[in-house]
Amino acid sequence: MRIFFLTLFITLFSACSIKSYKHTSSKVFIIKSPKIKFADLGYLRSSDKSIELELFVAGKSFEKITINYLICTKNGCMSKSRFNSEYLSRFYPDDILQNILLGRAIFDGKNLEKNSNGFIQKIVTKNVTILYKVTPKLIYFKDKKNKILIKIKGE
């Protein structure tokens, strides 16, 4: 029984532990949702298994979001579906934030239209009205129905 609780403890708290990232880039982030309002510089760090987004305001760290099998913020860790429900929309798939941050297709590639610079997705259901564009220098996600905007400008 002790081994079970020790294993459970290590598993739960290792989600927010220090990671070693392969890729780091600075970008300008604009994030607007009912619970988050942010527009400034941020650093995006990623490895094969996790992503870290560190947001700065006036040169000071404002928020750090780590994504692996959980999403951790300065307020603690939670499941991806709970994060979506609290910060974005409960109608989003669990992996939407990491896919947006990495410029990957969302909603399993639904309505994906590739072009010479990247791709665009337009997703309209009774719960979402999404325009999602990815180019080498810009990631643009807007959900009119849920009033969410994520814009990432790169190098």
C-alpha positions, 0 to 999 in steps of 0.5 A: 500500500505504501508503494502505491501511495508513493507512486501516486505522489510521484506521478501527480507531482512530476507533472509540474517538475522542471523539464529540459526543452529542445526548442526555445523561441520568443514570440509576441502573444495576444490572448483574450478569453473571458478569464485571460487577457494578455498582450506582450512577449513570451517564451515558448519552450518545447520538447517531445513530451512537454511545452512551456509557455512563459508570459512576461509583462513589462519584463517580469514573468506574469504566468507560466503554463506547462503542458504535458499530460496535465496543464500546470499554471501558477495556480496548480495543475489540472486536466486538459479538459478542466483547463479548457472548461475554466480558461477557454471553452468546454467544447474544445478537444483536450489537445487544442492549446498545445496544437495552437502553440505549436502551429498544428492542426486542431479538431483532428484536421477538420476542414484543413485547407493547405496553402503555400504558406501554411494552412487555414481551418474554418470550423463552425458548429453549434458550439464554436465558430473558429477561424484558425490560420497558421503561417511561418510568422503568425498563428491566428486562432479566433472563436467568435462564439466563445469570444476567444483570440490567440495570436502568436507572432514569431520571428 
